[in-house]
């Protein structure tokens, strides 16, 4: 994982390039001026000067303020796209000479936006990959207000998909002997169940029945891309508090029969859309099977981040599924949060909420696709997992209540069915479910059916 030699080599080349360029040392102060430097980078041919120019572009970008960075992204959009005139000319030539492979090759090259070659050259600078990942993270924040910049983002995503190919990733187990610089990032990056302090981290990585694994990339030294936390247990867990408890009965790893993936955190916002988690889970499963052949069951204990928001929208709609399942007083209790402080109402809502959550995960789709609306469900079902169990009040934390009324679910990775489930999901969106989930679904009608509300 140590790339210091190559970074030093690139830095040496860059310094030589700067002396060759004899450029002024002050940095560009506007997005447009940085765009001019990018033009110079694309027009150059020398490797040393190219590395130096790439470093100057990245340094100038770092010095820009927020508005100037937006201007820079707009420059990338307007100045570094495809040459449409050249594409039209080549299209006419290909129509006249359909068998000319050289023309087809030239068309392929012309159809690639200049931005992609620019990003490749920027990556030559020392630390260029890390800088570009951070640059894309800022670009993503601007897409809502500047939707045209999605074309720029597509070029970043296209190149990152190759640069962060599974073949370049290295899996490492994180334990108490891991350098503190990495451990502190694990604390900061945890996105599902907050790590409160170093002692909380120790309980997750330094006990016999706990594991944490992460993917690293050689270009991002000691900075994890994604990590997964694992609890080794004797049975499938229904709730997160016993897993995270400060005082609990630790078991030997050899006594465990179940490996539960209870937290998966993506660490780099600039790598959104680049899939690592499916490879990580499968590699962790293989690692655990080799180390602990006593493990027979591999499951998740997963949040349902979109359930509560979906239910609120559904209950406001004219053709509400929930209102056909819930009684009027249950609808009112959910609407004003009274159920959180009413033990009797919480008990009455247990089965209806579990059934509605099963409906949400299996039947509610994203847009006009056949993919589940819930992002965590899309991830695990796409990996070939089966929706195994819906657990009422599995996460009673404020975040769990806010996202899903505390509901959590188990996705089962049955090694004998993973490929079959994956193929069925990929082909037509078929969601693999257990018999327990199927029973829950029977309590929730399709939108066109009528049912008497539950008492």
N, C-alpha and C positions, 0 to 999 in steps of 0.2 A: 504493500500500500504506500510505501515511501517513494514519492516522486520528486524529491528535492533535487536530485541530480538533473533531471530533465528541466525543472523550473529554472535552475541555475544556468543551464545551457541556453534556454530560450532567453533568459535575461541578458546573457552575454551577447547573443545575436542581436537583441533589441538595442543594446547600447552601441554596438558597432553600427547598426543601421542609423541610429540618431546622428552619429558623427558623420556618416555619409550624406545624410539629408541636409545637415546644417540648417535646420528649421528653427524658427523663433521658438522660445521656450514657453511663452505664455499660452494658456489654454484657451480654446474657443469658448465664447461666453453665450452663445445662442444655439438653439437646435439647428438652425439653418447653417451656421458656420461649421458645426460638427458634421452636417450632411456634406459640406464641401470637402472636408477631410476624408469622408467615406468615398467620395468620387475619386480622390487622389489615390486612395488605397486600392480601389478596383482597377484603376488605370496603370498601376505600377506592376513591374514584373520581378524586381529583385527580391529575394527572400528576406535578406537582412533588413532592407528598408521597409518591406511589407510588415514584418514583425514590429518594427518601431512605430510605423503608422497605426497599426492595430492597437498598440498600447496607448498611443496618443488619443485615439478615438475613445477608448474606454475611460481613460483618465479625464478627458474633457466631459464625457457623459456624466461621470461621477460628480463633477463640479457644477453641473447644471441644477437650477432650481426646478420646482415642480412644473411650472408652466413651460419652461424651456425644454424639459424632457418631453412634455406632450408635443411641443413643436417638433422635436427630433423624431418622434414616432410618426408624425404627419409627414415629415420629410421622407422617411422610409417608405411610407405608403405612396406618395406622389412621385418620387424621383427614382425609385429602385424596383419598379414592377417589371412587367414583360414589355418587349418591343412589339407593339401590335402591328405596326406597319410592316415589320420584317416577317411576322407570322402570316399576315395576309399575302405578302409577296410569295413566300415559300408555299403557301397553300395553292396558289395559282400554278406555280411551277410543278408541284406534285401532281396536280390534276392533269397537267399536260404530259408528265413523265412518271406515271404511277409505279414503275418498277425501279426507280432510282433510289437505292437505299441510302446514298449519301445525303440526298435531299431530306429523307425521313429523319436521318440523324441530326441534320441541321435544324429541322423543325423541333425536334425534341430539345435541343439546346436552347433554341430561341424561346420556347414556351416556358422555360424556367425563369422565374422572377430574378432580377439581379440581386434582390435581397438575400437569396439563399447563398450565392457566392460571397456576398459581403459578410454574412454571418460566419461562413466557413473561414474567411480570412481573419475576422476578429478573434476567432477561436485560437489563432496562432499565438496571440499575445500571452505572456506568462499569466497564469490564473484566468485565462480567457473563458474557459467553460463555466467556472463559478460566476464570473461577471455576467455572462450571457443569461444564465439561469435567473440571477437577480434582476436583470433587465426585463426578462419576460414576466416576472412576477409583477413588476410595475406596469407593464403593458396590459396585463389582465385586469388591473384595477380601472383602466380607462375605457374598456370595451363598452360598458353600459352607456357612457356619454358620447363615445366615439365609435359607433358600430362599424364604420368603414375600416377601422384598424384590425378587424378580424382577419383580413387578408394577410396582414403582417404577422399576426399570431399564428396563422396556418403555416407560414414558412418556418417559424421557430419550432412549432410542434413537429413538423415533418422532419427537420434535421435532428431534433432531440430524440425522436423515435429510433433513429439509427445510432446516435452517439451513446444512448443509454440502453442499447440492446442487452438482453439477458446475458449474452456471452461475455459482456464486460463487467458484470456485477459480481461482487464477492460477498458471500454471507458470512457473518461473524456472530458468535454468541457473545452477548454483553454480560459480564459478571463484575464482581466487586474489584477485580484486578484490572479492569479496563481503565485506561487513562481518564483522569478527572475531566479533561477537556471534552471527551465524548460523553461521559456521564452527565455533565451539566447540560449538554444539548438534548439528551434524552429527556431530562426533566422539563426543559423548555418546549420541546416539540410534542410532548404527550397531548393528544387532542381529544381523547375519549374520557378517560378518568384521571383527573388532575393528580400529579405527583406533588404532594404538599411540601416535602423537604427531603433531605438526604436519607433520613431514617426510613421514610416511606419508600424511597427508591430501593434501599437495601432489602426491604421485605419482598420486593418484587423480583430481585435478581440474585440474592445471596442465600436463599433458603433452598433446601433439597427439593422441594416440590414446586419451585417456580423457575421459569426460564424467560429469557428475552433474546430475540435474534434480530439482526438488522442487515440490510443490504447496503454496501458501499460501492462507490465507483472510483477508479484510480485518479480521475481528474478532480474529484472533490475529496481531498485528503482529510480523513478523520471527521467527515461530515456525513451522517447517515442519510440515506434517501427515504427509507421506510423501515419501520420496525414493528414487531408483533410480540405481545406479552402472552405467556402461556402459564396456566395453572394445571398442575397434575393432581387429579382427584380420584376418588373411588366411584363416583357417579356423576351423571350430567347435572351441572348446577342450574338452579332456577333463578338465582339472584346474585348481584354483584357484591353487596356488603360483606358476606362471609369470605369472599375471595380477598377483599382488600382490608379485612379487619386487622387491627393492631394485635389483638390477642386471639389466637386461634390455635387449633391442634395441628401442628405440622406433621406430615406423614413422610415416610421414606419414598423416594422416587420408585423403588422396586415394588412398593405396595400399591402404586397407582394403577388404575386400569383405563383412565380417561385423560386425554389431553384437551384442555379447553382454551381456545384462542379468545381472550376476553378484551383485547384492545389492539387495534391496528392503526398506526399513525403515519400519515404521509408527512415528510419533513420539509420538502422543498416546494413552496407555492409555485415557483417557476416551472415545475415539472408536472403541473396539472394536466391530466389527460394521457400521461405516459404510464402505462400499466406495469406495476412491479408486484403488487400484492398477491396476484394469483401464483406467480412463480415462487414468491417467498413462502407462502403457506405450504405449497406442495413440497418445497425443499425442506422446510422445517419438519413436515410429516415424515419424510424419508430419514432425516437425521434422528428424530425421536424413535422411530421404529428400529433403527440400527442400535441406538444406545439402550433403549428400554423395550425389549420384545414383549414385555408384559402389558404394554399399552394396546388396547383393542378398539377403543372408541375415540374418534377425533371430531370435536364439535366446536362451535363458537357460542359465546354468550354475547349477543349483539344488541346494540341500540336500534330503535326504529325512529330515526330523526324526523321523518316527515308526517308521522301518524296524526299528531294532535292538530297540526295545521290543516291537513286534509279533512279531518273530521269537522273542524270549524267551517271550512268552505262547504262541505257536503250538507251540513245542517242548515246553512243559509240558502241552499239551492231549492228550487221548486220540486225536484224529483229526488228527495233525500233518501239515501239508503238507511242512514242512522235513525231517522225518525220512524222508520218502519220496524225498527228493532227495539228502540228505547221507548219507555213510557214518558208521558209529558213531564212528570216530576224529575225523571232522570235527565231529560234534555235540559230542564231548567237548572238542575244541580251542576251539570257539566258547564253550562254557559256562565254561571257565576262562581265557579270553583268551590261551591259549598261542599261538594263531596270530599274534599281534602280533609275537612274537619268533622265529618260525620261518618263514624265507623259503620253504622248500619247501611248508609248509602254506598259507602265504598264496597261493602260486601255484596250488595245488590248489583253493583256495576261490574263486578269481577268478570262474570261470564259474558255479558254483552260486549264489554270492551275487548275481551280476548277474541270474540267472534268477529267484531268489526275490524280488529287489527289483522286477523287472518284474511278477511275480505280485502283490506287495503293492500296487503302484500301480494296476494295472488291475482286479484281481478282488476285493480286500478292500474291503468297503463300510462306511460309517459307519452303525451301528445297523441299522434296517430300511429304509434309503434305498437308492437306486441311485447314491449319490455316493461317490467314493473316500474311504478312511479317512484318507489323508494330506492335511493341510491345504494344503500347497504345491501338490500335484497338483490339488486342488479349485479352487484359484485359477487356475492357468494353463489347465487343461483347460476350465474354465468360461468363460475368455476366448476360447476357440477355438483354443488351441495344440494341437500334436500331440506326443505323447511320442516323441521322436526317438531318444535314445540313453541307455543306462545305462553309466556310467563307473566302473570299479573303482578304488578308492583315489584318487578325485578330490580328496578333502579329508583329508589325513593329520594334520590338527591334532587335539589332544585332543578338541575339541568335535565334529569330524567323525567321529572314531572312536566317541565316545560315542553319537552320534545314529544313525549308519548304517554303522558299520564303514568309514567313509571313502567310501562310495558317493555319487556325485553324478550328476545326470541333466541332459540337454538337452531343453528343450521348444522346438519350432520354431514360430514365428509365420509361417506361409506365408500371405501376404496374399491369395492367391487362394482359400484354403480356410477362412479364419478364421470367416466367417459360417456356412458349412455345418457345420463342426465344433462351433461354439457351439450351433447349433440342435439337432443330434443329441444333444449332451451335455445340454442343457436338457430335451429331450423325454423321454429315457429313460436318461440316464447313459452313453451310448455314448462310450467313450474312443478317440480317434483315435491310432493307433500306426503307427510306421514298420515296414517289413519286418524291420529288424534286431531290433526289440522283439518282433515277432510270432514270430521264430525263438527268442528267449529263452523266450517263454511255452510253447512246445512242450515244453520240458524240464521243466516243472512241471505235474503232474497236478491236475485238480480233486479236491476232497477225497473224492469217492466213487469215484475211480479208483485203481487199484493200479499201482505202478511199482517196479522193482528199484532200490534206492539206488545212487547213483553210487559208483564205486570211489575 
